[in-house]
Structure formats: structure tokens, C-alpha cells
Amino acid sequence: MIWDILYIIIGLIVGLIIGFLVAKKVMTKQLKKNPPINEQMIKTMMSQMGRTPSQKQVNQMMKQMNKYM
């Protein structure tokens, strides 16, 4: 009786760990394939704020974005 409950708990813990690792790998793969923001979006965003971005500024922002992915 106690062993059955223990097996269920261990199975749930192992399943959660495997599920987390698989989900993390899929998300990182998907973010690299389809980045959430690109250079054109940065240029548009800065233009809407009233700034005319230089290519250097755009590259710096892209570098910052990629740093956290």
C-alpha cells in the first residue's frame, strides 16, 4: 500500500522534471527560430517615441535583446 503511493509520487516528480526540460528545450528552439523582436520593430518603436535611430543604436538594442535569450 505505502509502496504504491510512493511509486505514484516518484512517477509524478520524474514526469514533472522531464516535462519541464522538454518544454524548456522547445521554447528556446522556438525563440531562436522566431525571435520576438527584430531590427525593423526596434526602428519602428524608436520612431514612434520621436527618435530617429542610427544603425549603431539598433545594433546595441539587438545585442541587449539577444543577451537575455
Phi, psi and omega in degrees: 000308181293326180292324178297316179294319179297318178297320179295316180295315178297318178299319178295317181295314179297319179297319178295318180295313180296318179298319178297314181296319179294316180296321179296316180295318179295318181295316180294322178296318181291322179291326177289324180288318181234084181298145184289342181215144179231181184299320181297320179296321179295316179299316180296316181298316181291325177295322179293332178278359177092015179248146173257107187284140172273165180297327179297317179295319179297317180296321178297317179293321178296320180296319178296319179296316182289337181296325184264008177258000000 
